[in-house]
Amino acid sequence: MAGLLCLSLAACGNQNSTSSPDPAVTSLTDGTYTGTAAGHNGKINVEVTVEEGKLNTIRVLEEDETAGIGDLAIQTLVEKMNQSQSTQVDLVSAATISSAGVVNAVRNALKEAGADDAYFKNESKVSLDKAEMEDNYDYDVVIVGGGGAGLTAAIEAANNGAHVAVLEKTPAVGGNTLVSGGGLNAPGTQHQLAKGIEDSVEKFAEDTYNSGDQEANRELVEVMAENALDATNWLIDDIHVEFMPDRLQQFGGHSVPRALIPVGNHGDELIFKLRDAAEAAGVDILCNVKGEEILMNEGRASGIRAAYDGQQITFNAAKGVILATGGFASNVEMRKQYNANYDERFKTTARAISTGDGIRMAEEVGASLVDMEFIQVYPTCNPITGIISYVANSRMDGGLLLNKEGVRFVDEMGRRDVISNAILDQTDQIGYLVWGQEIENIGHMTEVHAVEFQNWIDNDLLYVADTLEEAANHFGLDAQAMIKTIEAYNESIRDGLDEDFNKTSSLQPVAVGPFYIQKVVPSSHHTMGGVQINTRTEVISAEGQVIPGLYAAGEVVGDIHGTNRLGGNAITDCVVFGRIAGQNASAE
């Protein structure tokens, strides 16, 4: 059952349905044709073969869609179109842009073979396969949400002898961890030791607590800091996650570099390894199953009522229920409910699935909610889509943020909220990130994220110039002011001091071309508020009591980051508290 649910990427619609084509429609011209259309991350190119006047085979030549989401949707739809000889297929939910991209690419190829609107209208309609499910299932532990925290909890619970189900409302696991950069913070790692960096649990806890304006639960902060190294070693030794051996990131707000970066600088390395480990441990991962209600029995969480293709299903949990449903960064109405400032003006870096489901479910059974007004925006995002830019991580290697007037306005290594608010105070509410080869040679961000880099260039959001003057003129900045600003900065840091903003790390000159200039805006990124828990990850009621059998981990939880989450702390949070939740729920 679990395999069918996730591998089929079941989407909108029921079992296959077909209709007889109109014989009056002209046949296609036999041959091989190519077609291109826009996907989520770039162009999708396909090759289509027509034989005996009909679509025969489709082959994907090029695509750069998100691993674990868009690429699986393309694979599923290509197989279905090949089988049915029709492009009238349902789109895969949670990957609609990638789905539409591959369908449009195939249709563009077929147009070269003579297809027109009448041809496509006359095609047989095809729905994606659905697995059948019963109305009732029994487990020891039921986890709602298949992102980083949910999968981590599932592995630990299963390894502790529990029969575990993960309910994932989308066609594939991953959550926001899948589309993150994947960096996680830990003190005392081998990466730090190799570079001679002195760090400690206490220093990590202080950075986290102070950067959240001391609004977090100090006990939870200390639990995260104390368990971060063990969680990291668990990922490396038990889950076999690979991190870049020579990369150690210092995100803004941290006193030392302490973030390990997975190979590829993407969260798919974490998610795919966690998924494989969960499946190997015997966890049932059930996709397209949306948790809707926490079932209570004599004051104890006893299961989940979920929806699957219009069917209501009960998942009984003999030991415990774990909420790992993420935050609500994509839910504009919910954002406005708790903080009116974060309204429709803000796009989001989060996936559309970040709607606060688990928070609402917990509140309905009496859970206490904390810090709901604390919403973080990420400073360097796409002005068109709102999606986070990983090329813009050049900021952490020394890139400078300037405004339309060609002047710096903030410490580029400061807190995300401070930088974001500073950008919003500038002309057009846009910042311009500028760097040269000295900085590019540190992180190689345009190479590591080559697909994103090209997309930003194609959309005229990033420009490569031979001179600083050319870079400024391309986006209409005051060129003379920008050159003066950068020259003064370069001169200042020769003595190891940023005279304007006292940036204390990543003091690199911007003097050698080619130069890069990138337009960036803040986007809603992470919600620090959520369900209140104790150090065992047990959910606390509005009356201050433990709700028996109910646990929570990940972004659904509040009071860990205070007013502001530091970069790299989200993954650490997910893994540390996911492990604790899985261990404790399975021990009930």
CORFEN-V818640 format. One record per residue. N is the residue number from 1. RES is the residue in one letter. SS is DSSP state (~ for helix, > for strand, _ for the rest). PSI is psi in whole degrees, -180 to 180 (* if undefined). Layout:
n,res,ss,psi
N,RES,SS,PSI
N,RES,SS,PSI
This chain:
n,res,ss,psi
1,M,_,-49
2,A,~,-43
3,G,~,-43
4,L,~,-42
5,L,~,-44
6,C,~,-39
7,L,~,-29
8,S,_,-15
9,L,_,45
10,A,_,138
11,A,_,-152
12,C,_,139
13,G,_,171
14,N,_,-141
15,Q,_,165
16,N,_,138
17,S,_,140
18,T,_,160
19,S,_,151
20,S,_,131
21,P,_,154
22,D,_,118
23,P,_,-13
24,A,_,-16
25,V,_,134
26,T,_,139
27,S,_,159
28,L,_,160
29,T,_,126
30,D,_,147
31,G,>,-175
32,T,>,131
33,Y,>,156
34,T,>,150
35,G,>,151
36,T,>,143
37,A,>,163
38,A,>,133
39,G,_,-158
40,H,_,-41
41,N,_,-5
42,G,_,-164
43,K,>,144
44,I,>,120
45,N,>,133
46,V,>,159
47,E,>,128
48,V,>,132
49,T,>,132
50,V,>,127
51,E,>,138
52,E,_,38
53,G,_,10
54,K,>,156
55,L,>,127
56,N,>,-58
57,T,>,151
58,I,>,134
59,R,>,128
60,V,>,121
61,L,>,-36
62,E,>,133
63,E,_,147
64,D,_,38
65,E,_,163
66,T,_,127
67,A,_,135
68,G,_,-8
69,I,_,-79
70,G,~,-41
71,D,~,-36
72,L,~,-36
73,A,~,-43
74,I,~,-46
75,Q,~,-45
76,T,~,-46
77,L,~,-36
78,V,~,-44
79,E,~,-43
80,K,~,-40
81,M,~,-37
82,N,~,-43
83,Q,~,-42
84,S,~,-13
85,Q,_,39
86,S,_,148
87,T,_,4
88,Q,>,66
89,V,>,153
90,D,_,147
91,L,_,150
92,V,_,123
93,S,_,148
94,A,_,2
95,A,_,43
96,T,~,-34
97,I,~,-44
98,S,~,-41
99,S,~,-49
100,A,~,-35
101,G,~,-46
102,V,~,-36
103,V,~,-45
104,N,~,-35
105,A,~,-44
106,V,~,-42
107,R,~,-38
108,N,~,-35
109,A,~,-42
110,L,~,-28
111,K,~,-33
112,E,~,-24
113,A,_,3
114,G,_,1
115,A,_,146
116,D,_,-174
117,D,~,-38
118,A,~,-37
119,Y,~,-49
120,F,~,-36
121,K,~,-30
122,N,~,-8
123,E,_,153
124,S,_,138
125,K,>,135
126,V,>,128
127,S,_,154
128,L,_,156
129,D,_,147
130,K,_,136
131,A,_,145
132,E,_,143
133,M,_,153
134,E,_,176
135,D,_,-11
136,N,>,134
137,Y,>,148
138,D,>,128
139,Y,>,168
140,D,>,-49
141,V,>,130
142,V,>,125
143,I,>,129
144,V,>,111
145,G,_,124
146,G,_,38
147,G,_,-157
148,G,~,-45
149,A,~,-43
150,G,~,-44
151,L,~,-39
152,T,~,-47
153,A,~,-40
154,A,~,-43
155,I,~,-47
156,E,~,-41
157,A,~,-44
158,A,~,-41
159,N,~,-15
160,N,_,10
161,G,_,4
162,A,_,150
163,H,_,115
164,V,>,139
165,A,>,138
166,V,>,122
167,L,>,116
168,E,>,123
169,K,_,-14
170,T,_,175
171,P,_,-11
172,A,_,150
173,V,_,165
174,G,_,-41
175,G,~,-155
176,N,~,-20
177,T,~,-37
178,L,~,-36
179,V,_,10
180,S,_,175
181,G,_,-14
182,G,_,0
183,G,_,140
184,L,>,145
185,N,>,141
186,A,_,140
187,P,_,143
188,G,_,21
189,T,_,164
190,Q,~,-32
191,H,~,-44
192,Q,~,-44
193,L,~,-40
194,A,~,-27
195,K,_,4
196,G,_,27
197,I,_,124
198,E,_,126
199,D,_,169
200,S,_,162
201,V,~,-42
202,E,~,-41
203,K,~,-41
204,F,~,-44
205,A,~,-41
206,E,~,-44
207,D,~,-46
208,T,~,-47
209,Y,~,-44
210,N,~,-36
211,S,~,-17
212,G,_,21
213,D,_,30
214,Q,_,30
215,E,_,-9
216,A,_,168
217,N,_,112
218,R,~,-35
219,E,~,-42
220,L,~,-38
221,V,~,-44
222,E,~,-35
223,V,~,-43
224,M,~,-45
225,A,~,-41
226,E,~,-28
227,N,~,0
228,A,~,-45
229,L,~,-43
230,D,~,-40
231,A,~,-40
232,T,~,-45
233,N,~,-34
234,W,~,-44
235,L,~,-42
236,I,~,-48
237,D,~,-40
238,D,_,-38
239,I,_,-15
240,H,_,34
241,V,_,136
242,E,_,131
243,F,>,152
244,M,>,124
245,P,>,-26
246,D,>,14
247,R,>,122
248,L,>,114
249,Q,>,141
250,Q,_,100
251,F,_,160
252,G,_,139
253,G,_,-13
254,H,_,143
255,S,_,-19
256,V,_,160
257,P,_,127
258,R,_,7
259,A,>,120
260,L,>,142
261,I,>,125
262,P,>,156
263,V,~,138
264,G,~,-10
265,N,~,37
266,H,_,152
267,G,_,-9
268,D,~,-30
269,E,~,-39
270,L,~,-51
271,I,~,-45
272,F,~,-39
273,K,~,-40
274,L,~,-43
275,R,~,-47
276,D,~,-40
277,A,~,-38
278,A,~,-46
279,E,~,-40
280,A,~,-28
281,A,_,-2
282,G,_,14
283,V,_,135
284,D,>,113
285,I,>,114
286,L,>,107
287,C,>,162
288,N,_,22
289,V,_,113
290,K,>,115
291,G,>,131
292,E,>,-25
293,E,>,136
294,I,>,124
295,L,>,136
296,M,>,141
297,N,>,109
298,E,_,46
299,G,_,5
300,R,>,140
301,A,>,122
302,S,>,0
303,G,>,-171
304,I,>,134
305,R,>,125
306,A,>,163
307,A,>,138
308,Y,>,109
309,D,_,45
310,G,_,-4
311,Q,>,136
312,Q,>,126
313,I,>,138
314,T,>,127
315,F,>,104
316,N,>,140
317,A,>,106
318,A,>,-31
319,K,>,-47
320,G,>,160
321,V,>,133
322,I,>,124
323,L,>,124
324,A,_,49
325,T,_,0
326,G,_,-171
327,G,_,-152
328,F,_,32
329,A,_,-24
330,S,_,-3
331,N,_,95
332,V,~,-43
333,E,~,-39
334,M,~,-37
335,R,~,-47
336,K,~,-31
337,Q,~,-37
338,Y,~,-21
339,N,_,100
340,A,_,-17
341,N,_,-29
342,Y,_,67
343,D,_,-156
344,E,_,-13
345,R,_,-26
346,F,_,122
347,K,_,-172
348,T,>,149
349,T,_,-17
350,A,_,159
351,R,_,157
352,A,_,-16
353,I,_,-8
354,S,_,77
355,T,_,6
356,G,_,23
357,D,~,-50
358,G,~,-35
359,I,~,-44
360,R,~,-43
361,M,~,-44
362,A,~,-41
363,E,~,-35
364,E,~,-23
365,V,_,18
366,G,_,11
367,A,>,147
368,S,_,138
369,L,>,141
370,V,>,148
371,D,_,27
372,M,_,-23
373,E,_,-10
374,F,_,105
375,I,>,129
376,Q,>,139
377,V,>,142
378,Y,>,134
379,P,>,-27
380,T,>,86
381,C,>,171
382,N,_,123
383,P,_,-21
384,I,_,-49
385,T,_,-22
386,G,_,-6
387,I,_,142
388,I,>,144
389,S,_,124
390,Y,_,-22
391,V,~,-35
392,A,~,-2
393,N,~,-7
394,S,~,-22
395,R,~,-40
396,M,~,-17
397,D,~,-3
398,G,_,0
399,G,_,153
400,L,>,142
401,L,>,126
402,L,>,163
403,N,_,-176
404,K,_,-27
405,E,_,0
406,G,_,24
407,V,_,141
408,R,>,151
409,F,_,3
410,V,_,159
411,D,_,114
412,E,_,-16
413,M,_,16
414,G,_,-171
415,R,_,149
416,R,~,-42
417,D,~,-38
418,V,~,-45
419,I,~,-44
420,S,~,-47
421,N,~,-35
422,A,~,-40
423,I,~,-42
424,L,~,-20
425,D,_,-5
426,Q,_,167
427,T,~,130
428,D,~,6
429,Q,~,40
430,I,_,140
431,G,>,156
432,Y,>,112
433,L,>,127
434,V,>,134
435,W,>,163
436,G,_,-163
437,Q,~,-30
438,E,~,-41
439,I,~,-40
440,E,~,-34
441,N,~,-12
442,I,~,-57
443,G,~,-16
444,H,_,43
445,M,~,-33
446,T,~,-20
447,E,~,-46
448,V,~,-36
449,H,_,54
450,A,~,-39
451,V,~,-48
452,E,~,-44
453,F,~,-47
454,Q,~,-38
455,N,~,-40
456,W,~,-37
457,I,~,-45
458,D,~,-32
459,N,_,12
460,D,_,43
461,L,_,-10
462,L,>,139
463,Y,>,141
464,V,>,126
465,A,>,155
466,D,_,-28
467,T,_,160
468,L,~,-36
469,E,~,-44
470,E,~,-41
471,A,~,-46
472,A,~,-45
473,N,~,-31
474,H,~,-39
475,F,_,12
476,G,_,26
477,L,_,160
478,D,_,102
479,A,~,-45
480,Q,~,-39
481,A,~,-39
482,M,~,-44
483,I,~,-43
484,K,~,-42
485,T,~,-48
486,I,~,-40
487,E,~,-41
488,A,~,-39
489,Y,~,-46
490,N,~,-40
491,E,~,-40
492,S,~,-44
493,I,~,-5
494,R,~,-30
495,D,~,14
496,G,_,25
497,L,_,128
498,D,_,100
499,E,_,-28
500,D,_,-45
501,F,_,5
502,N,_,39
503,K,_,128
504,T,_,-4
505,S,_,167
506,S,_,44
507,L,_,88
508,Q,_,140
509,P,_,157
510,V,_,87
511,A,_,-22
512,V,_,127
513,G,_,172
514,P,_,155
515,F,>,149
516,Y,>,137
517,I,>,131
518,Q,>,130
519,K,>,129
520,V,>,150
521,V,>,158
522,P,>,148
523,S,>,147
524,S,>,130
525,H,>,-49
526,H,>,139
527,T,>,118
528,M,_,-20
529,G,_,161
530,G,>,-152
531,V,>,139
532,Q,_,134
533,I,>,168
534,N,_,-174
535,T,_,-11
536,R,_,5
537,T,_,16
538,E,>,138
539,V,>,138
540,I,>,139
541,S,>,169
542,A,_,-21
543,E,_,2
544,G,_,13
545,Q,_,154
546,V,>,135
547,I,>,106
548,P,>,138
549,G,>,0
550,L,>,126
551,Y,>,163
552,A,>,148
553,A,_,151
554,G,_,-158
555,E,_,-14
556,V,_,-16
557,V,>,145
558,G,_,175
559,D,_,17
560,I,_,-33
561,H,_,-6
562,G,_,-138
563,T,_,-17
564,N,_,128
565,R,_,132
566,L,_,146
567,G,_,137
568,G,_,-10
569,N,~,-19
570,A,~,-45
571,I,~,-41
572,T,~,-47
573,D,~,-51
574,C,~,-47
575,V,~,-44
576,V,~,-55
577,F,~,-25
578,G,~,-43
579,R,~,-45
580,I,~,-43
581,A,~,-45
582,G,~,-41
583,Q,~,-44
584,N,~,-40
585,A,~,-39
586,S,~,-14
587,A,_,-2
588,E,_,*
